[in-house]
Amino acid sequence: CSTAMEVGNYSYRAVFASHARGGVLTEESFKRVIMQFEPSIKSDQLTRLWFFADSDGSGQVDLFEYMRLFGVSANGDMTDEFYDVVVMHMYNRLHTKGGVRRVC
């Protein structure tokens, strides 16, 4: 079981299943899910996030598109794409703080 599959006490799949109809999220239900966890997100950001999530342009987000949004593959592992983003973010944070130093 992957820790990437959960945030807090919520399973990504359980949240998806509770809002999905027919195995997909509509734009409205997708936005409700995101607002549930990020209530201060701006409307334009939410709309851009929707278009990013709907990667095939179908007007619906299926489970795989939803999981991809959170950097999780279908089998629950962190995707290489998301890993690269996380590592780059960590590198940038460390670099702005002076980098990593050896302490003996």
Backbone as CSV, one residue per row, in Angstrom:
resi,resn,N_x,N_y,N_z,CA_x,CA_y,CA_z,C_x,C_y,C_z
1,CYS,0.846,-1.183,0.000,0.000,0.000,0.000,0.887,1.242,0.000
2,SER,0.593,2.185,-0.853,1.411,3.377,-0.999,0.876,4.515,-0.138
3,THR,1.780,5.229,0.507,1.361,6.404,1.270,0.944,7.527,0.345
4,ALA,1.367,7.485,-0.916,0.975,8.511,-1.873,-0.507,8.438,-2.187
5,MET,-1.143,7.334,-1.834,-2.564,7.140,-2.132,-3.483,7.849,-1.154
6,GLU,-2.940,8.423,-0.102,-3.788,9.043,0.906,-3.284,10.431,1.253
7,VAL,-4.212,11.282,1.628,-3.874,12.584,2.172,-4.714,12.736,3.432
8,GLY,-4.036,12.972,4.547,-4.760,12.997,5.812,-5.412,11.652,6.045
9,ASN,-6.686,11.660,6.350,-7.437,10.426,6.552,-8.246,10.030,5.329
10,TYR,-7.989,10.670,4.199,-8.785,10.443,3.003,-8.007,9.661,1.954
11,SER,-8.602,8.650,1.417,-8.037,7.919,0.287,-8.467,8.643,-0.983
12,TYR,-7.531,8.846,-1.915,-7.877,9.509,-3.177,-8.998,8.769,-3.897
13,ARG,-8.910,7.454,-3.900,-9.938,6.657,-4.579,-11.299,6.808,-3.901
14,ALA,-11.314,6.859,-2.573,-12.589,7.004,-1.853,-13.216,8.365,-2.127
15,VAL,-12.406,9.407,-2.150,-12.917,10.746,-2.450,-13.457,10.777,-3.867
16,PHE,-12.710,10.205,-4.808,-13.158,10.151,-6.198,-14.494,9.413,-6.284
17,ALA,-14.547,8.238,-5.677,-15.755,7.412,-5.762,-16.975,8.103,-5.155
18,SER,-16.769,8.886,-4.119,-17.912,9.542,-3.470,-18.481,10.694,-4.300
19,HIS,-17.704,11.211,-5.260,-18.163,12.330,-6.091,-18.408,11.952,-7.547
20,ALA,-17.874,10.817,-7.967,-17.981,10.409,-9.367,-19.342,9.792,-9.661
21,ARG,-19.806,10.008,-10.852,-21.033,9.375,-11.353,-20.672,8.671,-12.652
22,GLY,-20.925,7.385,-12.698,-20.573,6.625,-13.891,-19.075,6.528,-14.105
23,GLY,-18.303,6.632,-13.023,-16.855,6.495,-13.120,-16.110,7.738,-13.548
24,VAL,-16.792,8.876,-13.585,-16.123,10.124,-13.979,-16.602,11.295,-13.123
25,LEU,-15.768,12.305,-13.061,-16.146,13.568,-12.427,-16.507,14.558,-13.513
26,THR,-17.576,15.277,-13.308,-17.894,16.394,-14.194,-17.080,17.589,-13.721
27,GLU,-17.097,18.659,-14.481,-16.372,19.856,-14.064,-16.890,20.343,-12.707
28,GLU,-18.184,20.338,-12.539,-18.781,20.799,-11.276,-18.356,19.924,-10.096
29,SER,-18.430,18.610,-10.260,-18.069,17.725,-9.150,-16.559,17.769,-8.881
30,PHE,-15.756,17.917,-9.931,-14.307,18.043,-9.763,-13.986,19.279,-8.923
31,LYS,-14.612,20.386,-9.259,-14.359,21.630,-8.528,-14.803,21.516,-7.071
32,ARG,-15.895,20.802,-6.820,-16.338,20.577,-5.440,-15.292,19.794,-4.648
33,VAL,-14.720,18.778,-5.275,-13.686,17.982,-4.602,-12.499,18.858,-4.243
34,ILE,-12.017,19.629,-5.198,-10.848,20.474,-4.950,-11.153,21.514,-3.870
35,MET,-12.327,22.121,-3.938,-12.711,23.132,-2.942,-12.815,22.532,-1.539
36,GLN,-13.141,21.262,-1.462,-13.239,20.579,-0.173,-11.888,20.595,0.545
37,PHE,-10.808,20.459,-0.211,-9.479,20.399,0.382,-8.703,21.705,0.279
38,GLU,-9.119,22.582,-0.609,-8.439,23.867,-0.800,-9.482,24.975,-0.990
39,PRO,-10.194,25.341,0.108,-11.302,26.287,-0.010,-10.897,27.691,-0.451
40,SER,-9.629,28.042,-0.323,-9.210,29.395,-0.688,-8.724,29.498,-2.135
41,ILE,-8.835,28.432,-2.918,-8.371,28.468,-4.304,-9.209,29.470,-5.094
42,LYS,-8.543,30.244,-5.942,-9.231,31.250,-6.749,-9.961,30.574,-7.906
43,SER,-11.019,31.194,-8.351,-11.852,30.647,-9.416,-11.062,30.378,-10.695
44,ASP,-10.215,31.334,-11.086,-9.436,31.137,-12.315,-8.423,30.007,-12.169
45,GLN,-7.866,29.838,-10.969,-6.949,28.729,-10.718,-7.691,27.397,-10.798
46,LEU,-8.876,27.369,-10.259,-9.694,26.162,-10.286,-10.049,25.774,-11.718
47,THR,-10.366,26.764,-12.536,-10.679,26.496,-13.938,-9.458,25.980,-14.682
48,ARG,-8.300,26.580,-14.444,-7.071,26.097,-15.085,-6.746,24.684,-14.636
49,LEU,-6.962,24.409,-13.361,-6.721,23.068,-12.830,-7.639,22.048,-13.496
50,TRP,-8.887,22.442,-13.729,-9.831,21.561,-14.422,-9.311,21.206,-15.817
51,PHE,-8.879,22.210,-16.574,-8.401,21.951,-17.925,-7.122,21.115,-17.921
52,PHE,-6.293,21.286,-16.908,-5.099,20.456,-16.774,-5.491,19.018,-16.457
53,ALA,-6.437,18.845,-15.546,-6.862,17.499,-15.129,-7.536,16.747,-16.273
54,ASP,-8.343,17.434,-17.047,-9.058,16.812,-18.168,-8.097,16.711,-19.356
55,SER,-7.110,15.864,-19.208,-6.006,15.811,-20.168,-6.419,15.353,-21.562
56,ASP,-7.519,14.605,-21.674,-7.941,14.158,-23.002,-9.018,15.057,-23.611
57,GLY,-9.421,16.106,-22.880,-10.393,17.063,-23.399,-11.808,16.525,-23.535
58,SER,-12.132,15.472,-22.793,-13.447,14.834,-22.904,-14.549,15.580,-22.166
59,GLY,-14.175,16.525,-21.313,-15.178,17.207,-20.503,-15.507,16.441,-19.238
60,GLN,-14.743,15.386,-18.989,-14.906,14.567,-17.790,-13.518,14.151,-17.312
61,VAL,-13.406,13.904,-16.022,-12.143,13.423,-15.466,-12.380,12.021,-14.934
62,ASP,-11.635,11.061,-15.512,-11.755,9.688,-15.019,-10.757,9.467,-13.880
63,LEU,-10.762,8.279,-13.314,-9.914,7.996,-12.164,-8.433,8.189,-12.488
64,PHE,-7.994,7.773,-13.664,-6.584,7.890,-14.015,-6.155,9.346,-14.156
65,GLU,-7.001,10.174,-14.762,-6.693,11.610,-14.866,-6.664,12.239,-13.477
66,TYR,-7.585,11.847,-12.642,-7.674,12.355,-11.267,-6.420,11.974,-10.481
67,MET,-6.007,10.715,-10.565,-4.833,10.251,-9.835,-3.574,10.949,-10.358
68,ARG,-3.499,11.136,-11.671,-2.358,11.812,-12.273,-2.203,13.223,-11.724
69,LEU,-3.311,13.879,-11.497,-3.298,15.234,-10.961,-2.555,15.295,-9.626
70,PHE,-2.668,14.234,-8.845,-2.030,14.183,-7.530,-0.681,13.469,-7.567
71,GLY,-0.196,13.174,-8.790,1.118,12.567,-8.917,1.153,11.100,-8.581
72,VAL,0.018,10.425,-8.740,-0.071,9.018,-8.378,-0.451,8.206,-9.609
73,SER,0.251,7.110,-9.831,-0.066,6.241,-10.964,-1.241,5.332,-10.594
74,ALA,-1.711,4.573,-11.570,-2.860,3.691,-11.360,-2.595,2.645,-10.290
75,ASN,-1.337,2.259,-10.108,-1.039,1.252,-9.089,-0.676,1.865,-7.739
76,GLY,-0.811,3.183,-7.622,-0.629,3.840,-6.334,0.765,4.361,-6.053
77,ASP,1.657,4.270,-7.031,3.017,4.760,-6.834,3.142,6.196,-7.326
78,MET,4.126,6.904,-6.770,4.394,8.260,-7.232,4.912,8.173,-8.668
79,THR,4.368,8.982,-9.555,4.805,8.956,-10.948,6.176,9.614,-11.082
80,ASP,6.906,9.233,-12.122,8.225,9.823,-12.372,8.110,11.329,-12.572
81,GLU,7.054,11.753,-13.270,6.832,13.174,-13.526,6.685,13.937,-12.210
82,PHE,5.898,13.393,-11.286,5.680,14.051,-10.005,6.957,13.992,-9.154
83,TYR,7.652,12.872,-9.196,8.905,12.727,-8.464,9.890,13.815,-8.892
84,ASP,10.001,14.038,-10.208,10.896,15.073,-10.716,10.519,16.447,-10.177
85,VAL,9.230,16.737,-10.119,8.755,18.019,-9.593,9.102,18.147,-8.110
86,VAL,8.873,17.091,-7.345,9.159,17.124,-5.906,10.648,17.319,-5.661
87,VAL,11.484,16.572,-6.384,12.934,16.686,-6.209,13.406,18.088,-6.582
88,MET,12.907,18.639,-7.675,13.303,19.989,-8.086,12.863,21.019,-7.039
89,HIS,11.666,20.847,-6.510,11.179,21.751,-5.466,12.081,21.674,-4.233
90,MET,12.452,20.471,-3.831,13.336,20.302,-2.673,14.705,20.938,-2.948
91,TYR,15.235,20.705,-4.145,16.527,21.287,-4.512,16.470,22.813,-4.427
92,ASN,15.421,23.403,-4.999,15.283,24.867,-4.981,15.194,25.394,-3.558
93,ARG,14.432,24.706,-2.714,14.317,25.131,-1.310,15.662,25.066,-0.602
94,LEU,16.375,23.959,-0.792,17.686,23.821,-0.162,18.668,24.853,-0.701
95,HIS,18.642,25.086,-1.988,19.549,26.044,-2.621,19.333,27.462,-2.081
96,THR,18.084,27.865,-1.896,17.806,29.209,-1.378,18.221,29.355,0.084
97,LYS,18.378,28.231,0.763,18.798,28.267,2.168,20.297,27.997,2.322
98,GLY,21.039,28.035,1.220,22.472,27.866,1.305,22.965,26.491,0.896
99,GLY,22.081,25.641,0.501,22.492,24.307,0.044,22.663,23.331,1.194
100,VAL,23.212,22.200,0.850,23.452,21.154,1.843,24.925,21.217,2.246
101,ARG,25.162,21.181,3.532,26.533,21.212,4.031,26.817,19.944,4.819
102,ARG,28.040,19.532,4.741,28.461,18.355,5.528,28.762,18.823,6.938
103,VAL,28.172,18.154,7.908,28.404,18.474,9.314,29.085,17.264,9.942
104,CYS,30.280,17.486,10.487,31.033,16.362,11.096,31.073,16.506,12.598
